[in-house]
Amino acid sequence: MGGDKVGEEENGIKGSPGSPAEDGEEEGGTGPPPNKKQRKARTAFSDNQLQTLEKSFERQKYLSVQDRMELAAKLNLTDTQVKTWYQNRRAHDSGAKLAVFWYHEKRCVCMSCYQN
């Protein structure tokens, strides 16, 4: 019985709408390999969780394992979800700074930019 496929389709895990591979039709290697683990759905954080994560991030850019576990328990999230949120938040913070720096370097005519 094809219980696995039915469960996947009900959970929306199977390919996106309009994907080229339908029910066993494989076209030249499109789609995930047969034994590849499906990714977990994106976490939708609540407003309270986001506020708490942001406040915590303002105080500490990096969390110890103990702090991360405590924050995860407090917010009813997994340790991995908190770790990933922090990694993404640091990358966002860093990317924003780099974008401002790049814009300044490419557009600026001040003397400090020419001294480097």
KOLZA-299531 format. One line per field, with one value per atom (N, C-alpha, C): residue number from 1; residue in three letters; atom name; z, x, y. Coordinates in Angstrom, 3 decimals. Each point is the difference from the previous one (the first is absolute). Last residue first. Layout:
BEGIN
n <- (NUM,...)
res <- (Ala,...)
atom <- (CA,...)
up <- (Z,...)
east <- (X,...)
north <- (Y,...)
***
This chain:
BEGIN
n <- (116,116,116,115,115,115,114,114,114,113,113,113,112,112,112,111,111,111,110,110,110,109,109,109,108,108,108,107,107,107,106,106,106,105,105,105,104,104,104,103,103,103,102,102,102,101,101,101,100,100,100,99,99,99,98,98,98,97,97,97,96,96,96,95,95,95,94,94,94,93,93,93,92,92,92,91,91,91,90,90,90,89,89,89,88,88,88,87,87,87,86,86,86,85,85,85,84,84,84,83,83,83,82,82,82,81,81,81,80,80,80,79,79,79,78,78,78,77,77,77,76,76,76,75,75,75,74,74,74,73,73,73,72,72,72,71,71,71,70,70,70,69,69,69,68,68,68,67,67,67,66,66,66,65,65,65,64,64,64,63,63,63,62,62,62,61,61,61,60,60,60,59,59,59,58,58,58,57,57,57,56,56,56,55,55,55,54,54,54,53,53,53,52,52,52,51,51,51,50,50,50,49,49,49,48,48,48,47,47,47,46,46,46,45,45,45,44,44,44,43,43,43,42,42,42,41,41,41,40,40,40,39,39,39,38,38,38,37,37,37,36,36,36,35,35,35,34,34,34,33,33,33,32,32,32,31,31,31,30,30,30,29,29,29,28,28,28,27,27,27,26,26,26,25,25,25,24,24,24,23,23,23,22,22,22,21,21,21,20,20,20,19,19,19,18,18,18,17,17,17,16,16,16,15,15,15,14,14,14,13,13,13,12,12,12,11,11,11,10,10,10,9,9,9,8,8,8,7,7,7,6,6,6,5,5,5,4,4,4,3,3,3,2,2,2,1,1,1)
res <- (Asn,Asn,Asn,Gln,Gln,Gln,Tyr,Tyr,Tyr,Cys,Cys,Cys,Ser,Ser,Ser,Met,Met,Met,Cys,Cys,Cys,Val,Val,Val,Cys,Cys,Cys,Arg,Arg,Arg,Lys,Lys,Lys,Glu,Glu,Glu,His,His,His,Tyr,Tyr,Tyr,Trp,Trp,Trp,Phe,Phe,Phe,Val,Val,Val,Ala,Ala,Ala,Leu,Leu,Leu,Lys,Lys,Lys,Ala,Ala,Ala,Gly,Gly,Gly,Ser,Ser,Ser,Asp,Asp,Asp,His,His,His,Ala,Ala,Ala,Arg,Arg,Arg,Arg,Arg,Arg,Asn,Asn,Asn,Gln,Gln,Gln,Tyr,Tyr,Tyr,Trp,Trp,Trp,Thr,Thr,Thr,Lys,Lys,Lys,Val,Val,Val,Gln,Gln,Gln,Thr,Thr,Thr,Asp,Asp,Asp,Thr,Thr,Thr,Leu,Leu,Leu,Asn,Asn,Asn,Leu,Leu,Leu,Lys,Lys,Lys,Ala,Ala,Ala,Ala,Ala,Ala,Leu,Leu,Leu,Glu,Glu,Glu,Met,Met,Met,Arg,Arg,Arg,Asp,Asp,Asp,Gln,Gln,Gln,Val,Val,Val,Ser,Ser,Ser,Leu,Leu,Leu,Tyr,Tyr,Tyr,Lys,Lys,Lys,Gln,Gln,Gln,Arg,Arg,Arg,Glu,Glu,Glu,Phe,Phe,Phe,Ser,Ser,Ser,Lys,Lys,Lys,Glu,Glu,Glu,Leu,Leu,Leu,Thr,Thr,Thr,Gln,Gln,Gln,Leu,Leu,Leu,Gln,Gln,Gln,Asn,Asn,Asn,Asp,Asp,Asp,Ser,Ser,Ser,Phe,Phe,Phe,Ala,Ala,Ala,Thr,Thr,Thr,Arg,Arg,Arg,Ala,Ala,Ala,Lys,Lys,Lys,Arg,Arg,Arg,Gln,Gln,Gln,Lys,Lys,Lys,Lys,Lys,Lys,Asn,Asn,Asn,Pro,Pro,Pro,Pro,Pro,Pro,Pro,Pro,Pro,Gly,Gly,Gly,Thr,Thr,Thr,Gly,Gly,Gly,Gly,Gly,Gly,Glu,Glu,Glu,Glu,Glu,Glu,Glu,Glu,Glu,Gly,Gly,Gly,Asp,Asp,Asp,Glu,Glu,Glu,Ala,Ala,Ala,Pro,Pro,Pro,Ser,Ser,Ser,Gly,Gly,Gly,Pro,Pro,Pro,Ser,Ser,Ser,Gly,Gly,Gly,Lys,Lys,Lys,Ile,Ile,Ile,Gly,Gly,Gly,Asn,Asn,Asn,Glu,Glu,Glu,Glu,Glu,Glu,Glu,Glu,Glu,Gly,Gly,Gly,Val,Val,Val,Lys,Lys,Lys,Asp,Asp,Asp,Gly,Gly,Gly,Gly,Gly,Gly,Met,Met,Met)
atom <- (N,CA,C,N,CA,C,N,CA,C,N,CA,C,N,CA,C,N,CA,C,N,CA,C,N,CA,C,N,CA,C,N,CA,C,N,CA,C,N,CA,C,N,CA,C,N,CA,C,N,CA,C,N,CA,C,N,CA,C,N,CA,C,N,CA,C,N,CA,C,N,CA,C,N,CA,C,N,CA,C,N,CA,C,N,CA,C,N,CA,C,N,CA,C,N,CA,C,N,CA,C,N,CA,C,N,CA,C,N,CA,C,N,CA,C,N,CA,C,N,CA,C,N,CA,C,N,CA,C,N,CA,C,N,CA,C,N,CA,C,N,CA,C,N,CA,C,N,CA,C,N,CA,C,N,CA,C,N,CA,C,N,CA,C,N,CA,C,N,CA,C,N,CA,C,N,CA,C,N,CA,C,N,CA,C,N,CA,C,N,CA,C,N,CA,C,N,CA,C,N,CA,C,N,CA,C,N,CA,C,N,CA,C,N,CA,C,N,CA,C,N,CA,C,N,CA,C,N,CA,C,N,CA,C,N,CA,C,N,CA,C,N,CA,C,N,CA,C,N,CA,C,N,CA,C,N,CA,C,N,CA,C,N,CA,C,N,CA,C,N,CA,C,N,CA,C,N,CA,C,N,CA,C,N,CA,C,N,CA,C,N,CA,C,N,CA,C,N,CA,C,N,CA,C,N,CA,C,N,CA,C,N,CA,C,N,CA,C,N,CA,C,N,CA,C,N,CA,C,N,CA,C,N,CA,C,N,CA,C,N,CA,C,N,CA,C,N,CA,C,N,CA,C,N,CA,C,N,CA,C,N,CA,C,N,CA,C,N,CA,C,N,CA,C,N,CA,C,N,CA,C,N,CA,C,N,CA,C,N,CA,C,N,CA,C,N,CA,C,N,CA,C,N,CA,C)
up <- (1.742,0.144,-1.217,0.427,0.723,0.114,-1.891,-0.943,0.684,2.430,-0.890,-0.969,2.987,0.740,-0.872,-1.620,-0.005,0.726,-2.531,1.145,0.021,-3.058,-0.486,1.161,-1.107,0.802,-0.644,-1.441,-0.325,0.626,0.586,-1.440,-0.367,4.619,-0.739,-1.484,2.772,0.376,-0.828,-0.425,-0.598,0.268,2.050,-1.451,-0.667,4.621,-0.271,-1.509,1.436,0.247,-0.332,-0.241,-1.061,0.169,3.333,-1.221,-1.128,4.059,0.169,-1.264,0.114,-0.033,0.135,0.446,-1.390,-0.124,4.314,-0.711,-1.441,2.598,0.574,-0.763,-1.089,-0.442,0.466,1.535,-1.433,-0.557,4.433,-0.112,-1.462,0.819,0.453,-0.080,-0.973,-1.053,0.385,3.221,-1.156,-1.105,3.740,0.332,-1.172,-0.419,-0.001,0.273,0.320,-1.394,-0.083,4.268,-0.590,-1.430,2.188,0.571,-0.620,-1.213,-0.523,0.515,1.670,-1.381,-0.601,4.283,0.071,-1.413,0.593,0.147,0.066,1.910,-1.278,0.233,3.221,-0.529,-1.431,3.148,-1.164,-0.626,3.823,0.348,-1.139,-0.708,0.901,0.344,-2.562,-0.770,0.862,2.093,-0.842,-0.816,2.581,0.865,-0.811,-2.247,0.458,0.871,-1.398,-1.149,0.413,3.146,-0.257,-1.132,0.893,1.118,-0.226,-3.048,-0.146,1.086,-1.236,0.433,-0.195,-3.070,1.200,0.341,-2.844,0.031,1.321,-0.849,-1.403,-0.113,4.055,-0.312,-1.450,1.706,1.142,-0.338,-3.235,0.304,1.143,-1.121,-0.977,0.236,2.550,0.396,-0.913,-1.114,1.240,0.469,-3.714,-0.340,1.232,0.627,-0.710,-0.328,1.889,0.979,-0.643,-2.803,0.904,1.003,-2.854,-0.723,0.882,1.756,-0.196,-0.688,0.457,1.302,-0.127,-3.795,0.311,1.321,-2.514,0.476,0.274,-3.747,1.388,0.359,-3.648,0.100,1.468,-3.167,1.278,-0.064,-4.155,0.624,1.269,-1.622,-0.433,0.778,-0.881,0.882,-0.510,-3.363,0.923,0.832,-2.095,-0.277,1.041,-1.654,1.046,-0.362,-3.507,0.657,0.974,-3.167,1.418,0.757,-4.826,0.681,1.502,-2.550,-0.117,0.847,-1.774,0.957,-0.255,-4.146,1.270,0.901,-5.181,0.739,1.269,-3.578,1.278,0.718,-4.398,-0.012,1.322,0.184,-1.216,0.217,2.136,0.232,-1.325,2.338,-1.248,0.325,3.417,-0.553,-1.319,1.956,0.330,-0.750,-1.579,0.600,0.212,-1.293,0.334,0.710,-1.395,-1.158,0.340,2.774,-0.130,-1.096,1.728,-1.332,-0.148,4.865,-1.073,-1.346,3.593,-0.069,-1.135,2.467,-0.820,-0.035,4.219,-1.375,-0.793,4.464,-0.124,-1.437,2.425,-0.926,-0.230,2.616,0.733,-0.913,-1.809,0.945,0.751,-2.935,-0.748,0.941,1.828,-0.501,-0.715,1.500,1.121,-0.444,-3.214,0.420,1.138,-1.554,-0.942,0.431,2.575,0.096,-0.919,-0.002,1.115,0.098,-3.422,-0.134,1.090,-0.224,0.000,0.000)
east <- (42.454,0.154,0.554,-1.199,1.233,0.248,-3.951,1.117,1.317,-4.076,-0.185,1.183,-0.275,0.303,-0.156,-1.101,1.427,0.300,-4.763,0.721,1.443,-3.830,1.144,0.796,-3.787,0.527,1.201,-2.661,-0.613,0.705,1.232,-0.205,-0.470,0.678,1.264,-0.185,-3.845,0.845,1.286,-2.899,-0.600,0.887,1.250,0.198,-0.545,-0.765,1.418,0.253,-4.295,0.235,1.446,-1.150,-0.691,0.227,1.623,0.791,-0.633,-2.356,1.198,0.848,-3.727,-0.452,1.192,0.770,-0.318,-0.433,0.711,1.269,-0.242,-3.764,0.678,1.282,-2.259,-0.785,0.659,1.829,0.285,-0.746,-0.880,1.357,0.369,-4.079,-0.066,1.372,-0.407,-0.621,-0.031,1.565,0.915,-0.550,-2.769,1.156,0.981,-3.623,-0.491,1.150,0.922,-0.162,-0.492,0.305,1.343,-0.083,-4.022,0.611,1.377,-2.189,-0.743,0.587,1.738,0.411,-0.721,-1.227,1.328,0.471,-5.230,1.126,1.289,-4.663,0.653,1.082,-2.940,-0.590,0.493,1.449,-0.827,-0.703,2.916,-0.889,-0.972,3.434,-1.023,-1.030,3.714,-0.845,-1.131,3.291,-0.855,-0.959,3.219,-0.974,-0.966,3.592,-0.959,-1.080,3.544,-0.824,-1.070,3.259,-0.941,-0.957,3.435,-0.945,-1.043,3.554,-0.917,-1.068,1.911,0.626,-1.024,-0.154,-0.499,0.843,0.455,0.293,-0.482,-0.717,0.010,0.252,-2.275,1.055,-0.105,-2.832,0.896,1.220,-3.393,0.548,1.009,-2.471,1.057,0.651,-3.772,1.145,1.196,-4.049,0.520,1.240,-2.272,0.643,0.609,-2.541,1.245,0.756,-4.272,0.936,1.347,-3.491,0.379,1.044,-1.872,0.887,0.470,-3.183,1.288,0.995,-4.421,0.662,1.383,-2.773,0.480,0.764,0.050,-1.053,0.613,1.928,0.122,-1.155,0.783,-0.678,0.039,3.152,-0.636,-0.629,0.854,0.499,-0.802,0.432,-0.673,0.555,3.092,-1.098,-0.591,2.416,0.273,-1.239,1.316,-0.757,0.331,3.362,-0.944,-0.689,2.004,0.330,-1.111,0.337,0.253,0.311,-1.017,-1.006,0.226,1.590,0.352,-0.940,-1.974,0.994,0.347,-1.519,-0.571,1.086,0.836,-0.637,-0.605,2.405,0.602,-0.618,-1.603,1.404,0.567,-4.861,0.520,1.435,-4.107,1.272,0.512,-4.804,0.619,1.254,-2.979,0.903,0.634,-3.507,-0.217,0.904,1.041,-1.285,-0.042,3.607,-0.126,-1.322,1.220,0.014,-0.204,-2.230,1.336,-0.032,-3.724,0.548,1.404,-1.291,-0.984,0.657,3.261,-0.850,-1.008,1.973,0.409,-0.995,-0.504,0.309,0.278,-1.517,1.431,0.394,-4.405,0.528,1.494,-3.205,0.805,0.604,-2.573,-0.870,0.755,2.395,-0.862,-0.905,2.783,0.795,-0.866,-1.994,0.373,0.790,-1.034,-1.215,0.314,3.463,-0.327,-1.240,1.305,0.985,-0.352,-2.567,-0.290,0.968,-1.250,0.819,-0.283,-0.242,-0.845,0.885)
north <- (54.348,-1.449,-0.585,4.626,-0.287,-1.492,2.130,-0.065,-0.324,0.619,-1.141,-0.156,3.721,-1.234,-1.241,4.446,-0.324,-1.318,0.866,0.564,-0.517,-0.941,0.768,0.589,-4.424,1.093,0.690,-4.023,1.277,1.213,-4.759,0.172,1.404,-1.342,-0.102,0.316,-0.172,1.122,-0.006,-3.645,1.189,1.208,-4.002,-0.074,1.254,-0.446,0.226,0.023,-1.172,1.420,0.343,-4.498,0.738,1.499,-2.912,-0.097,0.800,-0.353,0.833,-0.019,-2.816,1.390,0.939,-4.616,0.358,1.439,-1.792,0.150,0.441,-1.045,1.168,0.303,-3.935,1.155,1.283,-3.996,0.158,1.210,-1.236,0.547,0.235,-2.093,1.396,0.659,-4.623,0.810,1.476,-3.026,0.002,0.889,-0.706,0.849,0.084,-2.941,1.385,0.951,-4.581,0.423,1.438,-1.959,0.097,0.531,-0.998,1.211,0.219,-3.934,1.151,1.310,-4.084,0.245,1.199,-1.559,0.592,0.381,-0.221,-0.917,0.796,2.000,-0.282,-1.034,2.622,-1.222,-0.275,3.519,0.350,-1.199,-0.460,1.110,0.314,-3.181,-0.536,1.076,1.331,-0.917,-0.552,2.601,0.833,-0.867,-2.231,0.672,0.856,-2.080,-1.008,0.633,2.734,-0.382,-1.010,1.271,1.101,-0.340,-3.118,0.064,1.099,-0.378,-1.141,0.049,4.678,-1.249,-1.117,4.450,-0.653,-1.219,5.063,-1.434,-0.574,4.509,-0.437,-1.503,3.117,-0.965,-0.434,3.471,-0.149,-0.847,0.603,1.326,-0.073,-3.865,0.266,1.360,-1.255,-0.808,0.279,1.989,0.593,-0.742,-1.812,1.279,0.668,-3.954,-0.292,1.285,0.438,-0.540,-0.302,1.397,1.089,-0.464,-3.253,0.917,1.150,-3.035,-0.666,0.932,1.536,-0.072,-0.644,0.067,1.355,0.008,-4.646,0.904,1.373,-3.533,0.441,0.924,-3.994,1.296,0.406,-3.489,0.318,1.381,-3.617,1.218,0.309,-5.102,1.220,1.195,-4.271,0.389,1.309,-3.542,1.101,0.303,-4.945,1.215,1.063,-4.042,0.369,1.321,-3.762,1.261,0.387,-3.874,-0.220,1.294,-0.041,-0.820,-0.154,4.478,-1.421,-0.835,4.598,-0.488,-1.461,3.166,-0.439,-0.560,-0.353,1.088,-0.571,-2.503,0.318,1.182,-1.719,0.363,0.475,-1.081,0.589,0.421,-3.465,0.676,0.511,-1.866,0.424,0.792,-1.685,-0.989,0.394,2.947,-1.400,-0.975,4.702,-0.364,-1.508,4.362,-1.417,-0.252,4.475,-0.880,-1.464,4.136,-0.577,-1.054,2.789,0.200,-0.556,0.945,-0.078,0.292,-2.041,1.181,-0.143,-4.477,1.134,1.140,-3.076,-0.350,1.263,0.243,-0.202,-0.300,0.844,0.981,-0.147,-2.761,0.968,1.053,-3.555,0.684,1.087,-2.809,0.919,0.784,-3.334,1.107,1.019,-4.004,0.844,1.209,-3.221,0.668,0.948,-2.747,1.068,0.769,-3.771,1.076,1.151,-4.053,0.891,1.168,-3.881,1.202,1.012,-5.683,1.177,1.233)
***
